[in-house]
Amino acid sequence: MADRRLTVTIRQSAPIPLDVQFTCGPGDVLAIFGPSGSGKSTILRTIAGLYRPSDAIVRVGDEIWTDTVVAAAVPPHRRAVGFVFQEYALFPHMTALANVMTALVHRPKEERRARAEALLELVHLTSQTGRRPHELSGGERQRVALARALARDPAVLLLDEPFAAVDRAVRRRLQDEVEAVRRSLDVPVVLVTHDFDDVIRLASHVLLLEQGQAVADGPVSTVMSRPGLSWLREAVGLGSVFEARVVGDDVGRGLVALDFGGRRLLAADIGLPAGALVRVRVPAREVILAVRAPEGVSLHNILTGTISVIQPDESAGHAVVQVSIGSILLLAEVTHDAVERLGLAIGRPVYALVKSVSIEARPLSEGQGPRSKV
């Protein structure tokens, strides 16, 4: 099978400093997450050919789109890129159908209308094909933009803050649309976002960007389990992320059982059937460590594990402890006093106590987890 990975290297000192290098495989969703002004959108514009850094290589499989060393640059209109912009970028005088058809010039004229209608059906806009952008809601305009991006038959799909202009309920529906599209396309998807919920809900991999520097990258569960990411703690709070499967519920108690590698957690019921795949996030501040088995507590979840890392965080006045529990790495924030008083040390067995109500679980589709290395 031909190599269809997206490989990107960008280095420049101005106007926005950037020093990043990553690979995204077909079917993977790489979320670039970081504060405003860190260079996230510049990375997407470089991939699309809308911006040329002083030092860059952009390659899709064996095809080179940008190589500043040899002054190679494929023009934007010749790059098989689907680009969904934050501000939609729709033609205001055209209908939804006509907007999508503008991206189908590479197809025979007699095929364009049927293909545009099929794409609008894919994003559930069949009844809105004749409406112009001002007659559509924000979420509907974004779906037209997504259909138009797909019309280019992209080798790479780029999403630049695609949900920033809609409310939380619409965001969840659009996330579902994007996930359905990801399953049907099997191409590299790069998502720029400042909302951590997008990372948890959609990404297989994540690149954390700070002041143009990649401070961490890799599969979501691996990156989120690192204890030393002080920037992430300040932005959204540290917390472990991993996949689990719903194995049952207790309607009377409002709980659901989640299985991860043969171990179980009880979480607040999220209304998913047994067998459903979920992504779990456990905030580090919600994990309590004990060196003896606790008794007479209200907690449902008492997990046994071994300390693998203790990372002092002097700026926050505490330590972050990483605990290996079967196949996952759980983070806990504890005071320096607790480390000394309990004799916490690498290799020491501990009990990790987690409240059911503090466990966040979001549904995933089968095959959404990491498949290729970033």
N, C-alpha and C positions, 0 to 999 in steps of 0.2 A: 504494500500500500504506500502511495506517495506521501511524503512528509508534508503535513499541512499546518505545522506549528507556526505561530507568530513569534518572532524573535526581535527584541528591541533593545538597543543601546543608545542612550542619549547623554551627552556631556556638554555643558556650557556654563560659563560664569556669569553671563548677562544676556538679556535684561532680567530673566528669572533664572537663578542658579539651578542647575539640574545635574544629577549624577545618578542615573538609574540603569539597570540592566535586568531584563526579565524575559521569560518564555511562557507562552500560553498555548496549550494544546487544544485541538478540536473537541468541542463538548464541554470544555472548562469555562468557568466564569471567574475572571480575575478582577477583583474589586480593588481599585486604587483609592485608599482612604487617607484623608489628611485634612488639615485646616485650610481655610481659604488662603490663596496666594502661595501655596506650596508647589505649584506647577502641574497639578493634576490634568487640567484641561489642555495645557501645552503638550503633554504627552499624547493625548488623543489627536490633536491637530497635527502633530508630527507624523503619526501613523497614517493619517488621512492624506498627507501631502500638502496641508494648508499652512504649514510652518516648517522652516528649515533651520535646525540648530547648527551651531558651528561644528559639532562632532556628533554624527548619528549614523546608525545602521538600522534599517527596518527591512525585515525579510519575512516572507510567508512561504514556507516550504523552501523550494529552491529558487523562488523568484525574489529578486532584490528590488525593493521599492525605493529605498534611500541608502546611499553609501557616500558620505561626504569625502572620504579618502580619495575616491576615484571620480568624484563629481557626478555620480549617478543619481537621477531623481525622476521617477515615473510621475507624470502629472496627475493631479487629483482625479480627473475624470476617467483615467485609465486604471485606477486602483479599484479592485473589487471590494469596496468598503461600504457597508451600511452604517450611516451615522445618524443617531437620534440626538438632537440638540435639546438643551434645557428649555429654550424659548420656542420650540416646535419648528420654526423656520418654514412654515407653510406659505404657499402663495395665496394671499387673502382673496383674490378675485376668482379663484378656481374652486370647484367642488372637491369633496373628499376623493371622489373617483379620479378626477382630472389630476389632482396632486400626486396620486400614486402612479398614474400613467406617465407622468413626466420622467419618472425614473426607469422606464421600460424601453428607452430608445434603442437598447442593444438587442431587443427582440423584434421579430417581424411585426409590422403594423397590425396585421389581422389578428395577432395573438394578444395584443396589449390590453384591450378592454376586459377580456375574460380572465386574464392573469390578475389584473388590478381588482376585479370583483372577488376573485378567490382569496386574495390577500386581505381584503377588508372583511371578508367572512371569517378568516382566521383570527382576526382581532375583534370579532363580534360587532361589526359595524355595518352589516348588510342593509339595515334600514336607514342608514345615514349617508349613503353614497352620493346623493344629490345635494347635500348641504355644504355651505361654505364655512370656513373656519369660524367666523363670528357667530354662526348659528349652532356651534358645537360647544359642549362643556370642555373644561380644561383636560379632563381625563380622555374625552373623545378625541380632542385635537392631538394629544400625545399618542393615541392609538393609530391615528392616521399617519403621524410621523413615523411610527414603528413599521406600519405596512409599507410606507414609501421606502424606508431603509431596506426592507426585505426584498423589495422589487428589484434591487440591483443584483440579486443573486450573490450576496456578499461572501467573500472568503474570510472576512473578519467583520464582526458587528461591534460598533463602538456606541456606548451609551453615556452621555455627558449629563449627569444630574437629572435623569429622565423623570423623576418624580418630585422635583423640588417645588413645582408650582401647583401641586394638588394637595388636598387634605389627607389625613391619615387613612380614612376609609377607602378613598379612591386609590391611594398609594398601594394598599394591600391588594386591590383588584388588579392594578397594573403589574404588580410583582408577579401575580399569577399568570398574567398574559405573557410577560417576559420569560417566565419559566417554561411555559408551554412552547414558546417559540424556540427556546434553547434546545429543548428535546427534539424538535423537528429539524433543526438546522445542522447540528453537529459541526459547528465552526468555532474558532476561538471568539470569546465574548469578553470585551474589556469594559468594565463599569466604573465610572468615576462617581463618587458619592461622598457626602459629608454626614450621611445618616447611617449610624451603625446598624440599624435594623435591616437596611439593604444588604449589608455584608452578611449578617446572620441568615437572612432569608434566601439569598440568591447565590452567594459566592461559594465556589469550591476552593479558591485560593485568594489570598489577600496580599497586597503590597502596602505597607504603612509608609507614608511619605511625610517628612518634616523638613521644611526649609529646603526643598529640592533634593534631599537625600533619602534614599531608601533605608529606613531604620530596621525593617524586618520584612521578610517575604517568605511565602510558602503556603502549604495547605492551611485552611482556616483553623482547624483544631490544633495544629502544631504551633502556629504563631500565637494564638490566644492563650496557650499554656505556658508561654515564656514569662518568667517572673520579673524580668528586668526592664520592662517597657514603661518607664515612668511617664512618657508622653501619653500613652494610651490610658494609663490610670487617671491622668488629669482630664482627658477628653471624655471618656465614657465609663471609666472604672475597670479595673482588672477583673477577669473572670474566665473560667475554663469553658471551652466549647467542644462538644463531641456529639457524635450521632448515636441514637438509641432507637429502639423499636417499642411501640405500644404492645403490651402483652395482656392487658386486662384492666378493668376498672371496678371501682366500688362506688356505685351511684349513691348509696346511702351516706357514705362518708365524703363524697365529692372528690375522690382521689383516682389517679390512674397510675398503673405500674409501668415503668420504663425499663427495658432490658438493655444493658450495654456489656457485651462480652461475657455473658453469663451472670453478671451482677445486676442488682435491681435498685431503682429509686422509686419512691412514691412522690408524685407531683400533683398539683391541683389539676383536676380533670379539664382537658382542653377540647373535649368533644370529638376525638378521633377514634376510629374503630381499631380493634386489635389487629396487629400486623402493620399498621402505618409507621412509616419512617419519620423520625423527627430529629431536629437539631436542638440540642440542649445547651443552655448557658447557665452556669452557676456562678454568681458574683462572688469574688474572693472575700468581700466583706461579710458575706453571709455564711462562711464556713468557720466552724469552731473546732479546735484541735484538743484532744485529750490523750493522755498517756496510759490511762486505765479505762476499762470498759465502764461507761456511765450507766447509772441505774436511776429509775424513777424520773425520767425526763419526758417532755411532751413531743420531742422530735421523733419522726418516723424513720429518718435515714441516719444510720450509724454505719459508716463504711470503714473497713480496715485497710491500711496501706502502709507505705514506707516512705520516709522523707528522702527526697532525691536532691533538692536544692534549698538553700536558705539564702535569700537575697536581701541584705539590709537596704533600706530606703531611708537615708538620713533626711532627705527633704521632707518626707512625710512623717518622720518620727516613728517608724515601725519597720517590720520585716515582712517580706513576702515568702511564704513557705510553699514549695512545690511537693505534692505528695503523689507517689505512684500508686494507683489503685487499679490493679489488673491492666487493662489496655489503655487507660486514660491517665492524664496528669491533672490533678486538681490543685488549684491555687487557694491559699488562705492568707489573709492579712492579719498579723498578730503583733502585739507590742513587743519591744525588746525585753521588757520585763517578763513576758510570757515565755519567750525563748529561753531566758536564763532560769526562770523558776521551774519550768517543766523539763529542763535539760534537753531541749530539742536539738538534734544533731543529725547530720546526714547518715542515713542507714537505720535510724531508729524507727521501730514500728509505732504507729499512732492510730487513733480513731478520729475520723472526720465526721462531724455532725452537721447535717444540712437540713434546714427547714423546708418542708414541702412547698410552702407558699413562695419561697424565694427562687424556686427553680423555674426558669423560663424555657418553654418548649415551643418550637415552630415547625409546622409540617414541611417535609421535603418530599420530592419525587424520587422514585427509584433511580439509582445511578447518578444522583446529583453530587455525591461526595467527590473528593479529589481523585483524578485519574492520571494526571501527569505532573511532573515536578515543575514548579515555577522557578 
